[in-house]
Amino acid sequence: MKIMQIEKLLRLYRKLLETIELGQKTFSEENISVFNFSKGARYNNKLLVVGWAVNGWNNYKKHEVTQKILEVENNIQTDDLQWVSDQWGDTINYNTKKSAFWRISNKIARNFDDELLDNLSTLSYTNLYKISKALKGNPSDKLCELQLGICKENLIEEIKILNPDNIIFLTGWGWAQWFLKGNTRINLTSKPKNKYVEYVGNSGKIKIIVGQHPQGKSETEHLKEILAEID
């Protein structure tokens, strides 16, 4: 990763953490998770998958989050997706194989290289919102509102760093619209006849697909719709 790109991303994280601490009285969460993007050891620039938010990722008290900036900065530069592969089928801790998000992400990645046993190692991963509840659930409306502007900038920088050919938003349009609408560099077309893929488009050479969150959905049908849109 280029030093200048990482520095800009780190500046955004500093701004984000300062904003969260200054605005702590506006949202109800006391314990929060601070998320950073990650990529597999064999990342091949083919695929970036995007989710809503995450829990259990560097948990902090909201009033002390700026004190942890060095830890957050280190994680941004060193974290990778190995934990997803390591915990695939885990019977003690979090079992990533039970996650519909990770199962369908693995299957999408397999489309680009079906000879690899570990397709998760070839993709990259991020979330729309970088700050969420520490243990369970998505960020409250107030917490989303507080961080939205910075998270939009953050996502743009992550895309520049990761330079993927395809971005799959496994979030549904209801979540993704706040990050995609109004961006003149993104061309999107709705897919009303589809059951799961709601929008497709591009940003330059990058293919963008907005599908619903896969939890509770038919993975076979969802995957078929996604792959039909990938060149």
Beta strands, then each sheet from edge to edge (+ up, - down):
strand 1: 31-34
strand 2: 38-39
strand 3: 47-51
strand 4: 59-61
strand 5: 124-127
strand 6: 131-133
strand 7: 166-170
strand 8: 187-190
strand 9: 197-203
strand 10: 206-211
sheet 1: 4+ 1- 6+
sheet 2: 2+ 5- 3- 7- 10- 9+ 8-
end
